[in-house]
Amino acid sequence: MPDLRTVLADYPHTAPLKNGDVVSSSVRLDFQTVKPVHKAFAPMVRDEAYDLSELAVVTALQAIAHGRPVVLLPVVVAARFQRACLIAHASRPVAPQELAGRRVGVRAYAQTTGMWVRAHLAEDFGLAPQDIHWITRDGAHVREYQDPPFVEHGIGDTALVDLLREGRIDATILGNDLPEGDEFVPVVPDAVARDTQWWQRSGFMPVNHMVVAGASVARRDPGAVREAYDLLRRADATVARPAGTPSPTLFGFERLRRPLEIIIDACLEQDLLPRRLDVDEVFAPARDVLGVEAG
């Protein structure tokens, strides 16, 4: 039985895979502990460090555009509403319309949450990415990508929330590390309502993380990758979710076509991709492995 070196964060829909409730007789997922999970992204796209890995969707698209050895599977394992991820200090609130020319922090310009927030700022308030002075700590996981000139690096090890406390930035984008309490306030005051309306129009929650297989294992043992895809679907099916609520997971080539088209458009508008990718091009390697009807 082949072992697949696997990195997936802890979610209700990955728990059955990690605790042994959902297993396969033909493949074993050998889970590697990487916390936070984004620390697995650069090793995956640069060195194919794992056989199966969660990967931010912007990183996955950049990897494909730059010919890195990953096969993007039609699996979304993490999605969330994004507008509330843009925060300011409560003592220095700022309205979205006031962000032009301001300093806004984000861990990396290529971070997927940042991509979504910029897309929403453009859609809701007419702000282009270059209207804002972006302050970042990290570069992209894909080494070949270079940030645009309106992005500033070199903030050192100071946490973004501390930069915000000190007034060195006017707002910041945070994801899973979004702080609780009343020290910080959302820049978009009606974020929940806007996110809900967006979901009702689009039919999906903004995609954060998908799953990729390494190109080597896809060539060497496509059957193992097919079985891993089936495991992911089976595990997700064990999670009960209320009808009519947005789901953080999504499976299938055709179900993901429109979400990826929207993401690719946003990436092009934000100088995140060197060229336009076609969804059929993006999924072609996975179709060869899974079959055209997967999902």
PEHU-V976344 format. One record per residue. RES is the residue in three letters. SS is DSSP state (H for helix, E for strand, L for the rest). PHI is phi as a letter, one per 20 degrees, with the letter a starting at -180 (NA if undefined). Layout:
RES/SS/PHI ; RES/SS/PHI
This chain:
MET/L/NA ; PRO/E/f ; ASP/E/d ; LEU/E/d ; ARG/E/f ; THR/E/c ; VAL/E/c ; LEU/L/c ; ALA/L/f ; ASP/L/e ; TYR/L/c ; PRO/H/g ; HIS/H/e ; THR/H/d ; ALA/H/g ; PRO/H/f ; LEU/H/f ; LYS/H/e ; ASN/L/e ; GLY/L/n ; ASP/L/f ; VAL/L/d ; VAL/L/c ; SER/L/c ; SER/L/e ; SER/L/c ; VAL/E/b ; ARG/E/c ; LEU/E/e ; ASP/E/e ; PHE/E/f ; GLN/L/d ; THR/L/e ; VAL/L/c ; LYS/L/c ; PRO/L/f ; VAL/L/f ; HIS/L/f ; LYS/H/f ; ALA/H/e ; PHE/H/f ; ALA/H/f ; PRO/H/g ; MET/H/f ; VAL/H/e ; ARG/H/e ; ASP/H/c ; GLU/L/l ; ALA/L/f ; TYR/L/c ; ASP/L/e ; LEU/E/b ; SER/E/b ; GLU/E/f ; LEU/E/b ; ALA/E/g ; VAL/H/f ; VAL/H/f ; THR/H/f ; ALA/H/f ; LEU/H/f ; GLN/H/f ; ALA/H/f ; ILE/H/f ; ALA/H/f ; HIS/L/d ; GLY/L/m ; ARG/L/f ; PRO/L/e ; VAL/E/c ; VAL/E/d ; LEU/E/f ; LEU/E/e ; PRO/E/f ; VAL/E/c ; VAL/E/d ; VAL/E/d ; ALA/E/b ; ALA/E/b ; ARG/L/a ; PHE/L/f ; GLN/L/d ; ARG/H/f ; ALA/H/f ; CYS/H/f ; LEU/E/e ; ILE/E/c ; ALA/E/c ; HIS/E/f ; ALA/H/f ; SER/H/f ; ARG/H/c ; PRO/L/f ; VAL/L/c ; ALA/L/e ; PRO/H/g ; GLN/H/f ; GLU/H/e ; LEU/L/f ; ALA/L/g ; GLY/L/n ; ARG/L/e ; ARG/E/e ; VAL/E/c ; GLY/E/e ; VAL/E/b ; ARG/E/g ; ALA/E/b ; TYR/L/f ; ALA/L/e ; GLN/L/g ; THR/H/f ; THR/H/g ; GLY/H/f ; MET/H/g ; TRP/H/f ; VAL/H/f ; ARG/H/f ; ALA/H/f ; HIS/H/f ; LEU/H/f ; ALA/H/f ; GLU/H/f ; ASP/H/e ; PHE/H/c ; GLY/L/m ; LEU/L/e ; ALA/L/e ; PRO/H/g ; GLN/H/f ; ASP/H/f ; ILE/L/d ; HIS/E/e ; TRP/E/e ; ILE/E/d ; THR/E/c ; ARG/E/d ; ASP/E/d ; GLY/L/e ; ALA/L/f ; HIS/L/f ; VAL/L/e ; ARG/L/f ; GLU/L/f ; TYR/L/e ; GLN/L/d ; ASP/L/f ; PRO/L/f ; PRO/L/f ; PHE/L/e ; VAL/E/d ; GLU/E/d ; HIS/L/d ; GLY/L/n ; ILE/L/e ; GLY/L/m ; ASP/L/e ; THR/L/f ; ALA/L/f ; LEU/H/f ; VAL/H/f ; ASP/H/f ; LEU/H/g ; LEU/H/f ; ARG/H/g ; GLU/L/f ; GLY/L/m ; ARG/L/e ; ILE/L/c ; ASP/L/e ; ALA/E/a ; THR/E/b ; ILE/E/d ; LEU/L/c ; GLY/L/d ; ASN/L/f ; ASP/L/e ; LEU/L/f ; PRO/L/f ; GLU/L/e ; GLY/L/n ; ASP/L/d ; GLU/L/f ; PHE/E/c ; VAL/E/c ; PRO/E/f ; VAL/L/f ; VAL/L/e ; PRO/L/f ; ASP/L/d ; ALA/H/g ; VAL/H/f ; ALA/H/f ; ARG/H/f ; ASP/H/f ; THR/H/f ; GLN/H/f ; TRP/H/f ; TRP/H/f ; GLN/H/f ; ARG/H/f ; SER/H/e ; GLY/L/n ; PHE/L/b ; MET/L/e ; PRO/L/g ; VAL/E/f ; ASN/E/d ; HIS/E/c ; MET/E/d ; VAL/E/c ; VAL/E/c ; ALA/E/d ; GLY/E/f ; ALA/H/f ; SER/H/f ; VAL/H/f ; ALA/H/f ; ARG/H/f ; ARG/H/f ; ASP/L/b ; PRO/H/g ; GLY/H/f ; ALA/H/f ; VAL/H/f ; ARG/H/f ; GLU/H/f ; ALA/H/f ; TYR/H/f ; ASP/H/f ; LEU/H/f ; LEU/H/f ; ARG/H/f ; ARG/H/f ; ALA/H/f ; ASP/H/f ; ALA/H/f ; THR/L/e ; VAL/L/e ; ALA/L/e ; ARG/L/c ; PRO/L/f ; ALA/L/f ; GLY/L/n ; THR/L/d ; PRO/L/f ; SER/L/d ; PRO/L/e ; THR/L/c ; LEU/E/a ; PHE/E/c ; GLY/L/o ; PHE/L/g ; GLU/L/f ; ARG/L/f ; LEU/L/e ; ARG/H/f ; ARG/H/f ; PRO/H/g ; LEU/H/f ; GLU/H/f ; ILE/H/f ; ILE/H/f ; ILE/H/f ; ASP/H/g ; ALA/H/f ; CYS/H/f ; LEU/H/f ; GLU/H/f ; GLN/L/d ; ASP/L/l ; LEU/L/e ; LEU/L/c ; PRO/L/f ; ARG/L/a ; ARG/L/f ; LEU/L/e ; ASP/L/e ; VAL/H/f ; ASP/H/f ; GLU/H/f ; VAL/H/f ; PHE/H/e ; ALA/H/g ; PRO/H/f ; ALA/H/f ; ARG/H/f ; ASP/H/f ; VAL/H/e ; LEU/H/e ; GLY/L/n ; VAL/L/f ; GLU/L/e ; ALA/L/g ; GLY/L/n
